[in-house]
Amino acid sequence: MDALFIGPAGANIIDPSSWGNNLNEITLEVMRIILATGVFAIGVELPNSYLYRERKSLAALVVPTMLVGWFISSGKL
């Protein structure tokens, strides 16, 4: 009866340590894929009028954030 509650790690179904040497990098990449999939799914479910209704607040949040991100990634800030 205890075998039913072992989980994937105990049942050795998923063994991330066998995927490579750098487990932290593998975990980071898997989390990026999961996060991108979730954000995409949320974006698809938004109503058609959402971008038009929220254009000012989105512009105020997205434009400065993207500019700062671009400057940081280019090394200019």
Secondary structure, DSSP 4 states (H G I P E B T S, - for coil): -GGGG-HHHHHTS--GGGS-S-HHHHHHHHHHHHHHHHHHHHHHHS-TTHHHHTHHHHHHHHHHHHHHHHHHHHT--
